Amino acid sequence: MQALGLTNWLVGATDSRALKELIRTGVPCFDMRTNLPEGEWPWGSPSFKALGPHKIELIYKAISWDLEVIITDIDAFVLREPFAFMSKRWPDAGFLTTSDHLGNTTADDGLEDHRGIHTAFNIGYMFFRKSALPLVEEWRAVIKSDPRNKWDQGEFNRLARFQWRPHRKDGLSDPRLFWSYKNQVIGGVLPLALFCGGHNYFVSQFAQRKGWQPYSIHTTYQYAAAAGKRHRLREARVWHDPPAYYDPPGGVLSMTLDVPAEMISPPGGMTVQGHIALIKLQLRQVRSALALAFSLNRKLVLPPVTCGYDKYWGPLWRGVIPGTHTWALPIRNCPLDHFLEVGMLDPVNTVREWSFLDNPRMPAAAKTSTAQVTLTKGGAASDFARLEAMASTKVLHLTNSLVGLDMAAASSAVLSSAQKRAFSRKFGYVAGSWCCAPNEEGKRGAPRSAHFSLLRS
């Protein structure tokens, strides 16, 4: 917000520690007086649900004062000034909402059409004005009646569609708007390519395909809690880390994956077995590079990984989450949480995201201190002596393929017993999982998760 030069914003502090830190750093803020605990609130937890009434109260008071308001979750990043886009373009809309819809219904920068209004509205990024007051008043009353059990997003979805008439066309400035709640409030669904969910931006990559700068990125549809959200935002280069993150003391090690084109786009299309083979080939190379980086006390810049299939909480017979366009496959620059356990990996202390070297926050001196390195076949111990002698070089880039090079085994020859134990402790539980592996007999049937360990091939 500060980088955008905006002044019409406030951050609500949900605990005293957050409030003190916001005040200390000069961030415009207020005390929400929630009496909620510090730390992360898992989805669906009592603390997660308990925030709902406070959020709705903020919306209710703001529009009662005849203010136009945009309210966002803390993990819905604001990347562009949004009021001009929403307020002036749709002056009759009582609310505009983001959506969990996975497939875009339009190809322009307008609202999603009526094919996209039946999927769950996501209240993590929403616009309201006073004309939405009838809907918000009942939403407020319903949540207040049972705050422990009522979910604010679920109730908003129910009420927004209560006695609605989406086929009514009169009184709308845009046919993509619709008559909501008791046929009284006008609503609309913001375009997925500009107001992105975690799947739209990081997996289907609508905005990138269109060459558009989104207004927001909301880190939904990911699998690694807060650590996964932060890493995805780092991949998008919108997360601001301290300067030391971009110039780590020991430098970084980068590498390029060696993957045959026919594994990414196989004749006849991707299969479950093809997806698993593709991921394992790439992770074996990552494993070797990670072992080498660990032995050199460097951070590994993770290479861009390609996933043949999407990741989901259920079967993926078509390769993507139901509702997603199949043209999203293969998934280039696949999110890390699709194939490794981000929290266990501890990215800040072990790795850097695939986009790290292109981040403008990386110091120019670090970018220019680069050396290209070719390893001997098999990863001889002499490689380590040569690489250790280049300790002052900020970026070492491996030029040759790591396929068939077991650097984990080779580096083991130069690691002390204590270092080997430390490596095992650090990476022994980083195994990721992805959906739709065949069952043990290799027969058709109920899929299970496929696993890969960075310590075992």
VEXTIKOL-215911 format. One line per 10 residues: number of its first residue (from 0); their letters; for each residue y, z, x of C-alpha. Coordinates in steps of 0.1 Angstrom, whole numbers, plus 5000, padded with zeros to 4 digits. Example, Ala and Ser with C-alpha at 12.3 -4.5 7.8 and 13.67 -1.06 7.14 Angstrom:
BEGIN
0	as	4955,5078,5123 | 4989,5071,5137;
//
This chain:
BEGIN
0	mqalgltnwl	5000,5000,5000 | 5024,5008,5028 | 5015,4976,5046 | 5023,4957,5014 | 5057,4974,5013 | 5051,4989,4978 | 5067,5021,4966 | 5056,5024,4930 | 5023,5042,4937 | 5008,5077,4940;
10	vgatdsralk	4975,5091,4952 | 4959,5118,4931 | 4944,5146,4953 | 4912,5160,4937 | 4910,5191,4960 | 4934,5212,4981 | 4922,5199,5014 | 4929,5163,5004 | 4963,5174,4991 | 4973,5191,5023;
20	elirtgvpcf	4963,5161,5044 | 4981,5137,5022 | 5013,5158,5024 | 5009,5161,5062 | 5007,5123,5066 | 5036,5116,5042 | 5015,5098,5016 | 5031,5099,4981 | 5007,5122,4962 | 5002,5148,4935;
30	dmrtnlpege	4977,5176,4928 | 4953,5166,4900 | 4942,5203,4896 | 4906,5193,4890 | 4889,5224,4904 | 4862,5200,4917 | 4844,5205,4951 | 4852,5187,4983 | 4830,5160,4997 | 4813,5130,4983;
40	wpwgspsfka	4803,5129,4946 | 4771,5109,4941 | 4772,5085,4912 | 4762,5103,4880 | 4766,5138,4894 | 4784,5165,4874 | 4814,5162,4897 | 4814,5124,4893 | 4815,5128,4855 | 4840,5157,4856;
50	lgphkieliy	4867,5134,4871 | 4866,5112,4840 | 4889,5134,4817 | 4915,5137,4845 | 4916,5099,4850 | 4919,5092,4813 | 4947,5118,4810 | 4967,5100,4837 | 4963,5067,4818 | 4972,5083,4785;
60	kaiswdlevi	5004,5100,4798 | 5016,5070,4818 | 5014,5046,4788 | 5027,5072,4764 | 5058,5072,4786 | 5059,5034,4781 | 5049,5027,4817 | 5027,4998,4827 | 5000,5013,4850 | 4973,5001,4873;
70	itdidafvlr	4947,5028,4880 | 4921,5024,4907 | 4891,5043,4922 | 4895,5053,4958 | 4869,5027,4968 | 4887,4998,4951 | 4910,4985,4978 | 4944,4971,4969 | 4952,4940,4990 | 4980,4923,4971;
80	epfafmskrw	5008,4934,4948 | 4992,4930,4914 | 5019,4937,4888 | 5035,4902,4889 | 5001,4886,4884 | 4991,4908,4854 | 5023,4919,4836 | 5042,4887,4835 | 5013,4864,4830 | 4997,4882,4800;
90	pdagflttsd	5026,4901,4783 | 5005,4907,4752 | 4975,4923,4769 | 4970,4960,4762 | 4944,4962,4790 | 4930,4940,4817 | 4898,4952,4833 | 4876,4943,4862 | 4839,4936,4854 | 4804,4941,4867;
100	hlgnttaddg	4797,4905,4856 | 4780,4887,4885 | 4786,4850,4878 | 4821,4835,4875 | 4828,4817,4842 | 4859,4798,4854 | 4869,4780,4885 | 4907,4787,4884 | 4927,4819,4889 | 4929,4827,4853;
110	ledhrgihta	4909,4853,4833 | 4872,4851,4828 | 4864,4833,4796 | 4845,4847,4767 | 4811,4842,4784 | 4822,4870,4808 | 4834,4896,4783 | 4801,4910,4772 | 4790,4924,4806 | 4800,4960,4815;
120	fnigymffrk	4837,4965,4821 | 4843,4983,4853 | 4871,5009,4851 | 4875,5012,4888 | 4905,4989,4887 | 4924,4984,4854 | 4958,4976,4840 | 4972,4993,4808 | 5003,4991,4788 | 5015,5010,4757;
130	salplveewr	4999,4986,4732 | 4965,5000,4744 | 4973,5035,4731 | 4950,5034,4701 | 4920,5027,4723 | 4930,5052,4750 | 4937,5080,4725 | 4902,5078,4711 | 4887,5074,4746 | 4905,5106,4756;
140	aviksdprnk	4893,5125,4725 | 4857,5114,4729 | 4855,5124,4766 | 4872,5157,4759 | 4847,5165,4732 | 4818,5165,4757 | 4831,5161,4793 | 4798,5172,4809 | 4777,5145,4793 | 4800,5117,4784;
150	wdqgefnrla	4805,5090,4810 | 4841,5076,4810 | 4831,5040,4818 | 4802,5039,4793 | 4825,5053,4765 | 4853,5028,4774 | 4828,5000,4771 | 4815,5013,4737 | 4850,5018,4723 | 4865,4986,4736;
160	rfqwrphrkd	4838,4967,4716 | 4840,4989,4686 | 4848,4967,4655 | 4862,4941,4679 | 4867,4905,4670 | 4863,4884,4701 | 4863,4852,4680 | 4897,4858,4665 | 4922,4834,4681 | 4955,4842,4665;
170	glsdprlfws	4982,4862,4683 | 4968,4855,4718 | 4990,4841,4746 | 4958,4829,4763 | 4925,4820,4746 | 4906,4839,4772 | 4921,4871,4759 | 4902,4888,4731 | 4909,4913,4702 | 4893,4946,4711;
180	yknqviggvl	4890,4981,4696 | 4891,4979,4658 | 4907,4945,4661 | 4939,4963,4672 | 4941,4960,4710 | 4942,4928,4731 | 4921,4929,4763 | 4910,4905,4791 | 4886,4904,4820 | 4903,4897,4854;
190	plalfcgghn	4889,4868,4875 | 4860,4878,4897 | 4872,4857,4926 | 4905,4877,4928 | 4895,4911,4916 | 4862,4914,4933 | 4832,4937,4929 | 4809,4945,4958 | 4785,4917,4949 | 4812,4891,4941;
200	yfvsqfaqrk	4829,4896,4974 | 4802,4905,4999 | 4772,4886,4985 | 4782,4857,4963 | 4815,4855,4983 | 4835,4839,4955 | 4869,4845,4971 | 4857,4832,5005 | 4842,4800,4990 | 4875,4793,4971;
210	gwqpysihtt	4896,4802,5002 | 4915,4828,4981 | 4929,4861,4992 | 4917,4887,4966 | 4939,4913,4950 | 4913,4939,4953 | 4878,4946,4967 | 4857,4973,4949 | 4826,4984,4969 | 4802,4984,4940;
220	yqyaaaagkr	4766,4970,4942 | 4758,4985,4975 | 4730,5007,4987 | 4742,5032,5013 | 4767,5056,4996 | 4801,5062,5013 | 4788,5051,5048 | 4778,5018,5033 | 4811,5013,5015 | 4831,5020,5047;
230	hrlrearvwh	4810,4996,5067 | 4814,4968,5042 | 4852,4973,5043 | 4850,4971,5080 | 4831,4939,5077 | 4859,4926,5055 | 4884,4938,5082 | 4904,4958,5056 | 4894,4993,5068 | 4919,5009,5092;
240	dppayydppg	4901,5029,5120 | 4919,5048,5148 | 4928,5026,5178 | 4899,5040,5199 | 4875,5024,5175 | 4886,4989,5185 | 4884,4997,5222 | 4854,5020,5228 | 4853,5036,5263 | 4820,5020,5273;
250	gvlsmtldvp	4828,4986,5259 | 4807,4965,5235 | 4777,4942,5238 | 4775,4911,5216 | 4748,4885,5210 | 4740,4854,5189 | 4709,4853,5167 | 4684,4825,5173 | 4671,4814,5139 | 4655,4780,5131;
260	aemisppggm	4674,4761,5104 | 4642,4755,5085 | 4638,4793,5081 | 4672,4796,5064 | 4668,4765,5042 | 4631,4759,5040 | 4617,4728,5024 | 4609,4736,4988 | 4632,4765,4987 | 4631,4802,4998;
270	tvqghialik	4601,4824,4990 | 4595,4861,4992 | 4574,4857,5023 | 4600,4834,5038 | 4628,4859,5032 | 4608,4887,5048 | 4599,4865,5078 | 4636,4855,5082 | 4648,4891,5081 | 4621,4903,5105;
280	lqlrqvrsal	4629,4876,5131 | 4666,4886,5131 | 4659,4923,5132 | 4636,4920,5162 | 4665,4904,5181 | 4689,4931,5168 | 4663,4958,5179 | 4662,4943,5215 | 4700,4941,5217 | 4704,4976,5203;
290	alafslnrkl	4681,4990,5230 | 4700,4972,5257 | 4734,4984,5244 | 4720,5020,5242 | 4708,5019,5278 | 4742,5006,5289 | 4762,5031,5268 | 4779,5003,5249 | 4784,4997,5212 | 4764,4967,5198;
300	vlppvtcgyd	4785,4942,5179 | 4760,4934,5151 | 4755,4896,5147 | 4760,4879,5114 | 4726,4881,5096 | 4714,4856,5070 | 4694,4869,5040 | 4671,4846,5022 | 4671,4868,4991 | 4695,4892,4974;
310	kywgplwrgv	4688,4929,4973 | 4683,4946,4940 | 4668,4978,4923 | 4641,4956,4907 | 4621,4924,4910 | 4639,4893,4922 | 4618,4864,4910 | 4647,4839,4914 | 4660,4855,4946 | 4692,4869,4932;
320	ipgthtwalp	4702,4897,4908 | 4699,4885,4872 | 4732,4870,4862 | 4741,4857,4897 | 4744,4820,4905 | 4715,4809,4926 | 4739,4789,4948 | 4748,4823,4964 | 4716,4818,4985 | 4711,4820,5014;
330	irncpldhfl	4735,4849,5019 | 4755,4843,5051 | 4771,4874,5067 | 4747,4895,5047 | 4759,4931,5042 | 4743,4956,5066 | 4731,4978,5037 | 4709,4949,5025 | 4685,4954,5055 | 4692,4986,5074;
340	evgmldpvnt	4700,5022,5065 | 4737,5024,5073 | 4740,5062,5073 | 4711,5067,5096 | 4724,5040,5119 | 4757,5060,5122 | 4778,5028,5128 | 4809,5044,5144 | 4789,5059,5172 | 4763,5031,5177;
350	vrewsfldnp	4774,4997,5165 | 4803,4976,5154 | 4804,4952,5124 | 4797,4915,5127 | 4834,4906,5123 | 4846,4931,5149 | 4856,4906,5176 | 4878,4887,5151 | 4896,4918,5140 | 4934,4916,5147;
360	rmpaaaktst	4934,4953,5154 | 4913,4948,5185 | 4936,4950,5216 | 4943,4917,5233 | 4933,4932,5266 | 4899,4941,5253 | 4894,4906,5239 | 4902,4889,5272 | 4880,4912,5293 | 4848,4892,5284;
370	aqvtltkgga	4818,4881,5304 | 4789,4858,5294 | 4755,4871,5305 | 4722,4853,5307 | 4691,4876,5308 | 4660,4868,5328 | 4629,4859,5308 | 4612,4891,5297 | 4641,4913,5304 | 4637,4924,5340;
380	asdfarleam	4649,4957,5353 | 4673,4938,5376 | 4692,4927,5345 | 4702,4963,5340 | 4716,4968,5375 | 4736,4936,5371 | 4749,4946,5337 | 4757,4982,5348 | 4778,4967,5376 | 4800,4951,5349;
390	astkvlhltn	4809,4984,5334 | 4846,4977,5335 | 4842,4945,5314 | 4850,4953,5278 | 4829,4926,5261 | 4795,4915,5274 | 4781,4886,5254 | 4744,4876,5257 | 4741,4838,5259 | 4703,4833,5257;
400	slvgldmaaa	4679,4838,5228 | 4664,4873,5224 | 4633,4858,5206 | 4604,4870,5227 | 4625,4893,5249 | 4614,4928,5242 | 4644,4945,5256 | 4634,4978,5240 | 4603,4978,5262 | 4623,4966,5293;
410	ssavlssaqk	4651,4991,5289 | 4625,5018,5286 | 4617,5012,5322 | 4652,5024,5333 | 4657,5051,5307 | 4650,5087,5315 | 4626,5107,5294 | 4656,5124,5278 | 4672,5091,5270 | 4640,5078,5254;
420	rafsrkfgyv	4638,5108,5232 | 4675,5104,5223 | 4669,5067,5214 | 4639,5077,5192 | 4659,5104,5174 | 4689,5081,5169 | 4671,5050,5156 | 4637,5063,5145 | 4647,5064,5108 | 4670,5034,5106;
430	agswccapne	4643,5013,5088 | 4658,4993,5060 | 4642,4980,5029 | 4646,4950,5007 | 4630,4940,4974 | 4602,4917,4965 | 4576,4919,4992 | 4541,4909,4980 | 4516,4937,4974 | 4492,4947,5002;
440	egkrgaprsa	4466,4921,4993 | 4491,4893,4995 | 4485,4885,4959 | 4509,4878,4930 | 4518,4910,4912 | 4542,4939,4912 | 4566,4936,4942 | 4572,4965,4965 | 4598,4971,4991 | 4595,4956,5026;
450	hfsllrs	4603,4979,5055 | 4612,4972,5091 | 4615,4998,5119 | 4638,4993,5148 | 4614,5012,5170 | 4583,4992,5161 | 4578,4954,5158;
//
